[in-house]
Structure formats: structure tokens, C-alpha cells
Amino acid sequence: MILLLLVFAIIHSGGAALRSRAEERIGARAWRLVFAALSIPSAVVVIGYFLAHRYDGIRLWNLQGVPGMVPAVWIVTAISFLFLYPATYNLLEIPAVLKPQVRLYATGIIRISRHPQAVGQILWCLSHALWIGSSFMLVTCVGLIGHHLFAVWHGDRRQRARFGEAFETLRSETSVVPFVAIVDGRQQLILKELVRPAQLGIAIAVGVFWWAHRYIPAGGMAFLHSRLGEVLS
């Protein structure tokens, strides 16, 4: 699992590092498509392997029968999705329908954390580690959180190189740890900025994932019996 996460991190973070030079050579739209063509399959492999092996290793705890655990896990997971997929994106840029651009965001969820995806990944790991409780899940969490902590440093480095003083101003007015900049007065929380059309899509996605969880055992078995699953296992 650590090896698969490392390969994904190299592809994903490496692709982000190459973005400026790649866009100069082949254009922003073409690079977004190349990046997606490499990142998405590698992510699918990681997810498939995780689903197939999530209870492997030692069962360190089992809290699944604790009253209130199911809603608690879902509430934390739903919040994690709001951070993992923050409504700061122009959705049409993701599939390159519109020309992808790099921007500095200083509003909305960025007021809470400058790196919301890292926060979201930590929350997702927390909720799923509580639910699953296996040593394999802990190893997965270490790998995922480690990658996102690296991405915090890597993202700041890339933004500093691209935007210079403008990024330094943003960095001084925001925090990585959620709400710290708001508490110490460097930032203010404006709730209306958090209400964006993209949030509706995130809410729908959470509902779809909730519905699709019933098929996780079947998906895990299908991956195990696939040729790729047999090779990795």
C-alpha cells in the first residue's frame, strides 16, 4: 500500500511540479488531459487495492457497534469532503473545457485553511480509521497524510515561485491549521463565501458515496479477482 501511494504521489505531485514547463510546451488544456490520464488510473488502482485489503493485518479496535458511531463517521466524512473538494475551483477547468489556470484564492474556505485538501484528508483518515480499526488502515492513513503534508510544503513552494510577493501576502494572512488565522485576527470568517454552486455537487457526491458503500465488498472482491489485483496481491 505504501508503495502504491508513493507511486501515486510521484505522479500527482510530480505532475504539479512539471505544470509550468509542460504548459509552455504543449498548452494548458493538453497538459491537464495528460495529467488526468496519468493521475486518475493510478488513483483508481490505489482505491481498488484499499477497498480489497482495508481489514487486513491486525484488528486493533472495533468501534462499529458503539452507539452514535455511524452518524459520527458520516458527519466527519461529509465535512472532510467539503475540505477535500473545496468550492474554489472553476469546475469546467477540471476537464479542460475551459483553459485551466493557476490562481491565488484568498476567500471562502481558504480563510479557514490555506491547504483545505490536507485538512480534508486528515479528517477522512480519522473517520475511517475509527470505523475500520485495522493495522492496514493505519498504514494507509500514514501514507495519505504524509503525502498531503508534503503537498502543503510543495504547494507553498510552487505558489511562491509563481506569484512571489502576492503569495507571501496571502501566506501571512492565512494558516494551514484550520481557524488559527481567524482566531488570532489575521483573517475573518465570511459565511456567505462558503455558499457556492459547487457545494451542491459535493453534497450530491456525499449522498452517492453513502448509497454506493453497500457495493464496497463486491468492488473489493472484483478487484482481488482482476488480473491487476492478482498481480498486486
TILUM-824568 format. One line per 3 residues: number of its first residue (from 1); their letters; for each residue x, y, z of C-alpha. Coordinates in steps of 0.02 Angstrom, whole numbers, plus 50000, padded with zeros to 5 digits. Example, Ala and Ser with C-alpha at 12.3 -4.5 7.8 and 13.67 -1.06 7.14 Angstrom:
% residues 2
1) as) 50615:49775:50390 ~ 50684:49947:50357;
//
This chain:
% residues 233
1) mil) 50000:50000:50000 ~ 50141:50119:50043 ~ 50223:50079:49875;
4) lll) 50060:50115:49781 ~ 50037:50279:49874 ~ 50217:50326:49837;
7) vfa) 50191:50294:49650 ~ 50032:50399:49653 ~ 50120:50539:49748;
10) iih) 50261:50543:49620 ~ 50137:50551:49476 ~ 50022:50678:49558;
13) sgg) 50146:50794:49645 ~ 50274:50769:49509 ~ 50145:50819:49380;
16) aal) 50105:50975:49480 ~ 50289:51020:49486 ~ 50304:51000:49297;
19) rsr) 50148:51101:49258 ~ 50228:51268:49214 ~ 50357:51194:49096;
22) aee) 50234:51071:49020 ~ 50104:51205:48985 ~ 50235:51309:48895;
25) rig) 50270:51164:48778 ~ 50101:51083:48746 ~ 49974:51206:48816;
28) ara) 49868:51208:48973 ~ 49724:51103:48906 ~ 49836:50966:48836;
31) wrl) 49936:50956:48997 ~ 49778:50943:49102 ~ 49722:50796:48996;
34) vfa) 49893:50712:49008 ~ 49896:50742:49196 ~ 49721:50669:49217;
37) als) 49763:50520:49106 ~ 49906:50476:49224 ~ 49832:50526:49392;
40) ips) 49658:50452:49378 ~ 49709:50272:49335 ~ 49840:50273:49473;
43) avv) 49710:50337:49597 ~ 49588:50201:49542 ~ 49720:50067:49574;
46) vig) 49755:50137:49748 ~ 49570:50145:49791 ~ 49537:49971:49724;
49) yfl) 49681:49897:49823 ~ 49625:49988:49980 ~ 49446:49925:49965;
52) ahr) 49506:49747:49941 ~ 49626:49747:50089 ~ 49554:49876:50211;
55) ydg) 49528:49747:50351 ~ 49696:49659:50325 ~ 49826:49647:50461;
58) irl) 49785:49659:50646 ~ 49615:49721:50704 ~ 49672:49850:50832;
61) wnl) 49497:49904:50885 ~ 49316:49879:50837 ~ 49202:50026:50874;
64) qgv) 49071:49984:50743 ~ 48943:49935:50874 ~ 48965:50091:50980;
67) pgm) 48804:50195:50984 ~ 48818:50350:50875 ~ 48973:50290:50784;
70) vpa) 48888:50277:50613 ~ 48822:50457:50610 ~ 48985:50521:50683;
73) vwi) 49087:50438:50546 ~ 48971:50505:50411 ~ 48969:50682:50482;
76) vta) 49160:50689:50491 ~ 49172:50612:50317 ~ 49049:50739:50245;
79) isf) 49149:50882:50322 ~ 49309:50806:50251 ~ 49234:50812:50077;
82) lfl) 49199:50998:50096 ~ 49385:51021:50125 ~ 49447:50889:50002;
85) ypa) 49347:50965:49860 ~ 49335:51149:49908 ~ 49221:51261:49806;
88) tyn) 49366:51366:49744 ~ 49379:51278:49577 ~ 49305:51327:49412;
91) lle) 49229:51157:49378 ~ 49240:51174:49189 ~ 49429:51191:49203;
94) ipa) 49446:51019:49281 ~ 49403:50925:49119 ~ 49489:51065:49019;
97) vlk) 49326:51126:48942 ~ 49391:51297:48992 ~ 49576:51335:48989;
100) pqv) 49648:51281:49159 ~ 49731:51422:49255 ~ 49828:51438:49417;
103) rly) 49755:51567:49536 ~ 49782:51627:49712 ~ 49623:51609:49815;
106) atg) 49602:51713:49972 ~ 49417:51691:50007 ~ 49295:51556:50057;
109) iir) 49370:51401:50135 ~ 49547:51471:50111 ~ 49507:51589:50255;
112) isr) 49490:51433:50364 ~ 49642:51342:50296 ~ 49763:51383:50156;
115) hpq) 49776:51196:50118 ~ 49599:51129:50138 ~ 49635:50966:50047;
118) avg) 49764:50917:50178 ~ 49636:50954:50314 ~ 49505:50853:50222;
121) qil) 49620:50704:50201 ~ 49663:50703:50387 ~ 49478:50709:50433;
124) wcl) 49439:50568:50310 ~ 49579:50463:50383 ~ 49518:50497:50560;
127) sha) 49339:50444:50524 ~ 49386:50288:50426 ~ 49522:50234:50547;
130) lwi) 49395:50242:50689 ~ 49273:50136:50589 ~ 49392:50006:50516;
133) gss) 49523:49993:50653 ~ 49646:49882:50559 ~ 49835:49897:50551;
136) fml) 49818:49908:50361 ~ 49705:50060:50383 ~ 49834:50143:50495;
139) vtc) 49971:50113:50367 ~ 49858:50188:50233 ~ 49825:50340:50342;
142) vgl) 50011:50366:50372 ~ 50042:50363:50185 ~ 49897:50477:50139;
145) igh) 49931:50605:50275 ~ 50117:50601:50237 ~ 50084:50639:50054;
148) hlf) 49968:50784:50097 ~ 50090:50858:50222 ~ 50221:50853:50086;
151) avw) 50094:50935:49970 ~ 50074:51078:50094 ~ 50260:51118:50080;
154) hgd) 50265:51081:49894 ~ 50111:51186:49857 ~ 50177:51337:49952;
157) rrq) 50344:51320:49862 ~ 50260:51318:49691 ~ 50145:51464:49732;
160) rar) 50291:51566:49798 ~ 50389:51535:49639 ~ 50240:51581:49529;
163) fge) 50164:51729:49623 ~ 50307:51797:49728 ~ 50257:51939:49844;
166) afe) 50070:51910:49815 ~ 50087:51735:49887 ~ 50189:51798:50035;
169) tlr) 50048:51918:50074 ~ 49921:51776:50064 ~ 50030:51664:50172;
172) set) 50044:51797:50306 ~ 49855:51817:50312 ~ 49808:51633:50316;
175) svv) 49852:51475:50410 ~ 49874:51291:50369 ~ 49795:51234:50533;
178) pfv) 49607:51269:50521 ~ 49540:51428:50603 ~ 49708:51482:50676;
181) aiv) 49717:51639:50566 ~ 49536:51680:50612 ~ 49566:51657:50798;
184) dgr) 49723:51766:50801 ~ 49640:51905:50699 ~ 49735:51888:50535;
187) qql) 49578:51828:50447 ~ 49389:51836:50463 ~ 49257:51706:50425;
190) ilk) 49127:51761:50297 ~ 48996:51625:50290 ~ 48915:51683:50128;
193) elv) 49079:51649:50037 ~ 49061:51466:50082 ~ 48895:51451:49991;
196) rpa) 48936:51414:49810 ~ 48850:51309:49675 ~ 48994:51184:49679;
199) qlg) 48949:51141:49859 ~ 48786:51067:49796 ~ 48887:50948:49688;
202) iai) 48989:50898:49840 ~ 48830:50866:49940 ~ 48764:50757:49799;
205) avg) 48932:50664:49792 ~ 48922:50628:49980 ~ 48748:50557:49954;
208) vfw) 48807:50450:49808 ~ 48953:50383:49909 ~ 48837:50343:50054;
211) wah) 48724:50246:49936 ~ 48872:50160:49850 ~ 48951:50097:50012;
214) ryi) 48838:49943:50004 ~ 48936:49888:49850 ~ 49108:49904:49928;
217) pag) 49125:49718:49970 ~ 49080:49672:49791 ~ 49201:49802:49723;
220) gma) 49341:49738:49834 ~ 49312:49559:49778 ~ 49306:49612:49596;
223) flh) 49475:49698:49615 ~ 49550:49546:49702 ~ 49495:49434:49559;
226) srl) 49553:49552:49423 ~ 49719:49522:49340 ~ 49792:49679:49419;
229) gev) 49728:49628:49589 ~ 49806:49456:49573 ~ 49974:49534:49523;
232) ls) 49974:49658:49668 ~ 49918:49528:49793;
//
